[in-house]
Amino acid sequence: MAKMLVIYKTPADPAAFDRHYFEIHVPLAKTLPGLQRYEISRRPIVNVLQSEVPYIVATLYFDSLEAIRAAFAGEIGKACAADRRKFAGDDDLQAMLLFDTEAL
């Protein structure tokens, strides 16, 4: 299993962010080829580091890192990437991590 973790900082206009994210972006992202599951976490989010508390954390599940790369290399993946810029703007408003997981 591989995961894509997207951490969004608090937007300037949370209502506009939520509207776009939940009405447009999430339905689009849920059509990504190979996507197994899409979860979000909203506040309260506990940040044990002394930095800003995220606004939303999204976790997308795929079979492998290659499946993530393939999903975002296609038309839907490119549309998702372009759409993310509409509601999250610059790259400094979000962080993205891609990683494989293993059961212990």
N, C-alpha and C positions, 0 to 999 in steps of 0.2 A: 504494500500500500504506500502511496505517496500523497503528500498533502501540499496544498498551496495555502499559505497563511497570509492574509492581507490585513494590515493594521491601519485603520484610518484615524487621523487626528480630528479633533473637533472642528467642523467647518464653520465658516463665517456665518452661514445661514443654515442652521440645522434642519429647519422645516423644508427648505428647497432641496437640500441633500437627501433627506429621507424620501421625499416625493420621487425624485429621480431614481435613487438607488433601488427602492422597493417596487416602483411601478414600471421602470424601464430596464435598469441594469440587471437586477436579479433574474427576471424572466428570460432575458437574453442569455445570461451566463448559464442558466439551467439547461440550455440547449447545446452546450459545449459537448462535442463528441468525447465519449469516455468518462464523463463526469459521473461519479458514483453517488455522491452526496454533497449537499451545500448546507452549511450551518453558519449561523451568526451568533455573536455574543454582543449584548448591549450592556450599558452600565447598569448595575455597578460592575466595573472591571477593576480588579485589584492590581496595581502596578507596584511590585516590590522594589523597583528601582526608583531613584529620585528624579523621575522625568514625567512628562505629561501623561495623564491617564488617557488611553485610547477612547475614541468615540464609539467605534464598532470594530470588532474583529471578525473577519470572515474566514472560514475554513472550508476549502474545497478538496474533495477526496477523489483520487484517481488510482488506477492500478500501478502506475510507475511514473518516474520522472519523464521517461520517454513519452508516455501517454499525455502528460501535461504539455510537453513541448509540441507534440503533434496537434493537440487541441488548439493551441494558440498560433500555430503556423497556418491553420485553415481560415476560411472566410469568417466563421463565427468568432473565432479567437481574436482575429484582427478587429472585428467590429466591437468586441468587448473591450479591447485595449483602447480603441478610439473613444468609446463611450465613457470609459472611466475618466478620461481627461475632461469630459463635460461636467461632471459633478464633483470630482476630487481635484481638478486643476493640476497644479505643478506636482512633480514627483516628491517634493518635500512634505506634502500633505498626507502621504501614505508610505508604508513600508511593505515589502513583499518578500516572503521566504518560500522557497520550494525545497522539499526534502523528502527522502524516503523514511519509512518507519519500519521498525522491527519489533516483534513481540519478544518480551523477555520472560 
